[in-house]
Amino acid sequence: MSYSGLSLLGHAITGNRHWPAIIAAPDMRATYDIVIVGGGGHGLATAYYLADNHGLSNIAVVEAGWIGGGNTARNTTIVRSDYLLNSSFELKNFALGLWADLSRDLNFNLMYEPRGYVDLAHSDGELEHFTLRANAMRLGGADASILTGDALQARVPELDLSNGKRFPVSGALVQEAGGVVRHDAVAWGFARKASKAGIHILQNCPVTGFDIVKGRLNAVETTRGRISCKQAMISVAGASSHVAGLAGVDLPLNSINVQAFVTEPVKPALDAVVNYNAGLSYVSQTDKGEFVLGGATDGYGSFARRGSFERIEDVLARAMQMFPFLSRLRVMRHWSGTADIPMDGNAIMGPTPIQGLMINGGWGYAGFKATPAVGHQMAELLATGKTPALIAPFALDRFTSGTEQDDAGLGPYPWLH
Ligand SMILES: Cc1cc2nc3c(=O)[nH]c(=O)nc-3n(C[C@H](O)[C@H](O)[C@H](O)COP(=O)(O)OP(=O)(O)OC[C@H]3O[C@@H](n4cnc5c(N)ncnc54)[C@H](O)[C@@H]3O)c2cc1C
């Protein structure tokens, strides 16, 4: 069914008792053309675009847990394209364009809100680097401006710009098209449309192995049995190294914990996403009124989703440097997710050494913003067999050919974000 004001009214009249499930629960087939391993935003977006752009539907999305239980629904919901490296910028900027129309395309309210992303610089040198980045963004067709002093204070009135801080603010790079998107709605919206197109979404069905004969993928093994397929794509975020390892593919990744927090809700007080760069702490306010806070990775490898106290203290202390009023709020929830981070800090997308097996991973704590672009591009690769130009720089073989895509602030230096 299509969501509209009329359908809302119709269901209200009948006591909201007949809303259909948004994702079908079909029996698993023995064979599909394509199996997507991982039902996060990336895997589901790929399924949606395979159906919508390429007319393919003999596809299964195989998810170990439930839809929207992975990093897609653990992130801090920030979308932006303020990257300097061409390859990073172009992919994220393409995604930003897609976010703008996606709610309409999916007939599902993703709550994309371009509130503006305000990236604070803490020295003149850093501000100069931000100016370079802003100019590069403008040349690439994105909006970007540099604000200092009164102009910055007017843009974010709640920001404490007073003197005497340990890390004073010199100015900020502002991207007004940046903002937030409701993260779990992204998983549900893509899943609903893919399911409607006839794609099978199989939840609670972990992939346990790959049947590979003479270097070619034959089938995917799951806890519910074997699925023969022509192609498969691994898109499992924090589990990338483990799942690729089941196929004998060794990925150059570190798996590191990233934490996030929300405070108790209060009235609207902050109309931007603000990022503090002296150590990393970012803050936005949800429509419910809670402040969402995030920061850098824990700095050591772990699959545990607990997180260190040191990082909790660090993120909250820096957030209070920006917005001292936050000290009066209680943190209501705290969680973390496993970020899969390659040493050049950029994603890995494309073929693996196994024929028929593709990988999309290595997104660390920066992949949510790219979700629709990843789905769009990986769908094109799976449907046509040709790597689209936008994702060609992110091929796995860049680590052997020496064409790494170094994004400062990720990889070995996550604190330089
Ligand atoms: C705390 C935190 C904050 C973040 N903040 C931001 C942000 O503000 N902006 C941003 O752009 N990015 C952010 N990120 C990163 C972003 O969340 C991820 O890069 C992105 O969601 C990855 O999408 P995905 O679909 O690949 O991952 P997921 O949603 O994790 O999907 C992968 C799925 O694979 C499944 N899976 C795992 N193993 C198997 C298996 N064996 N078989 C089948 N399925 C399996 C998992 O259950 C999971 O559902 C953040 C991440 C974290 C942890």
PDBQT file of the ligand as one rigid body, heavy atoms in Angstrom, charges set to zero:
ROOT
HETATM    1  C1  LIG A 501      28.138   5.231  17.248  1.00  0.00    +0.000 C 
HETATM    2  C2  LIG A 501      28.224   5.437  15.750  1.00  0.00    +0.000 A 
HETATM    3  C3  LIG A 501      27.979   6.705  15.223  1.00  0.00    +0.000 A 
HETATM    4  C4  LIG A 501      28.033   6.906  13.857  1.00  0.00    +0.000 A 
HETATM    5  N1  LIG A 501      27.687   8.131  13.354  1.00  0.00    +0.000 NA
HETATM    6  C5  LIG A 501      27.644   8.338  12.013  1.00  0.00    +0.000 A 
HETATM    7  C6  LIG A 501      27.184   9.576  11.475  1.00  0.00    +0.000 A 
HETATM    8  O1  LIG A 501      26.755  10.471  12.202  1.00  0.00    +0.000 OA
HETATM    9  N2  LIG A 501      27.211   9.745  10.137  1.00  0.00    +0.000 N 
HETATM   10  C7  LIG A 501      27.652   8.769   9.298  1.00  0.00    +0.000 A 
HETATM   11  O2  LIG A 501      27.704   9.010   8.081  1.00  0.00    +0.000 OA
HETATM   12  N3  LIG A 501      28.028   7.554   9.754  1.00  0.00    +0.000 NA
HETATM   13  C8  LIG A 501      28.025   7.306  11.096  1.00  0.00    +0.000 A 
HETATM   14  N4  LIG A 501      28.383   6.067  11.585  1.00  0.00    +0.000 N 
HETATM   15  C9  LIG A 501      28.753   4.997  10.655  1.00  0.00    +0.000 C 
HETATM   16  C10 LIG A 501      27.540   4.332  10.010  1.00  0.00    +0.000 C 
HETATM   17  O3  LIG A 501      26.593   3.974  11.005  1.00  0.00    +0.000 OA
HETATM   18  C11 LIG A 501      27.955   3.093   9.235  1.00  0.00    +0.000 C 
HETATM   19  O4  LIG A 501      29.077   3.373   8.428  1.00  0.00    +0.000 OA
HETATM   20  C12 LIG A 501      26.816   2.632   8.333  1.00  0.00    +0.000 C 
HETATM   21  O5  LIG A 501      25.611   2.562   9.050  1.00  0.00    +0.000 OA
HETATM   22  C13 LIG A 501      27.129   1.289   7.744  1.00  0.00    +0.000 C 
HETATM   23  O6  LIG A 501      25.956   0.843   7.083  1.00  0.00    +0.000 OA
HETATM   24  P1  LIG A 501      25.705  -0.678   6.858  1.00  0.00    +0.000 P 
HETATM   25  O7  LIG A 501      24.392  -0.818   6.224  1.00  0.00    +0.000 OA
HETATM   26  O8  LIG A 501      26.877  -1.245   6.159  1.00  0.00    +0.000 OA
HETATM   27  O9  LIG A 501      25.780  -1.249   8.357  1.00  0.00    +0.000 OA
HETATM   28  P2  LIG A 501      24.784  -2.020   9.319  1.00  0.00    +0.000 P 
HETATM   29  O10 LIG A 501      23.532  -1.274   9.564  1.00  0.00    +0.000 OA
HETATM   30  O11 LIG A 501      25.603  -2.403  10.511  1.00  0.00    +0.000 OA
HETATM   31  O12 LIG A 501      24.407  -3.290   8.485  1.00  0.00    +0.000 OA
HETATM   32  C14 LIG A 501      25.186  -4.475   8.443  1.00  0.00    +0.000 C 
HETATM   33  C15 LIG A 501      24.290  -5.616   8.793  1.00  0.00    +0.000 C 
HETATM   34  O13 LIG A 501      25.018  -6.828   8.575  1.00  0.00    +0.000 OA
HETATM   35  C16 LIG A 501      24.512  -7.777   9.487  1.00  0.00    +0.000 C 
HETATM   36  N5  LIG A 501      25.428  -8.922   9.594  1.00  0.00    +0.000 N 
HETATM   37  C17 LIG A 501      26.585  -9.014  10.292  1.00  0.00    +0.000 A 
HETATM   38  N6  LIG A 501      27.092 -10.254  10.177  1.00  0.00    +0.000 NA
HETATM   39  C18 LIG A 501      26.251 -10.955   9.367  1.00  0.00    +0.000 A 
HETATM   40  C19 LIG A 501      26.231 -12.290   8.875  1.00  0.00    +0.000 A 
HETATM   41  N7  LIG A 501      27.183 -13.184   9.195  1.00  0.00    +0.000 N 
HETATM   42  N8  LIG A 501      25.195 -12.663   8.089  1.00  0.00    +0.000 NA
HETATM   43  C20 LIG A 501      24.206 -11.812   7.762  1.00  0.00    +0.000 A 
HETATM   44  N9  LIG A 501      24.179 -10.524   8.200  1.00  0.00    +0.000 NA
HETATM   45  C21 LIG A 501      25.181 -10.108   8.992  1.00  0.00    +0.000 A 
HETATM   46  C22 LIG A 501      24.355  -6.990  10.782  1.00  0.00    +0.000 C 
HETATM   47  O14 LIG A 501      23.442  -7.631  11.661  1.00  0.00    +0.000 OA
HETATM   48  C23 LIG A 501      23.858  -5.643  10.266  1.00  0.00    +0.000 C 
HETATM   49  O15 LIG A 501      22.449  -5.493  10.355  1.00  0.00    +0.000 OA
HETATM   50  C24 LIG A 501      28.369   5.829  12.976  1.00  0.00    +0.000 A 
HETATM   51  C25 LIG A 501      28.619   4.559  13.507  1.00  0.00    +0.000 A 
HETATM   52  C26 LIG A 501      28.535   4.361  14.883  1.00  0.00    +0.000 A 
HETATM   53  C27 LIG A 501      28.795   2.977  15.419  1.00  0.00    +0.000 C 
ENDROOT
TORSDOF 0
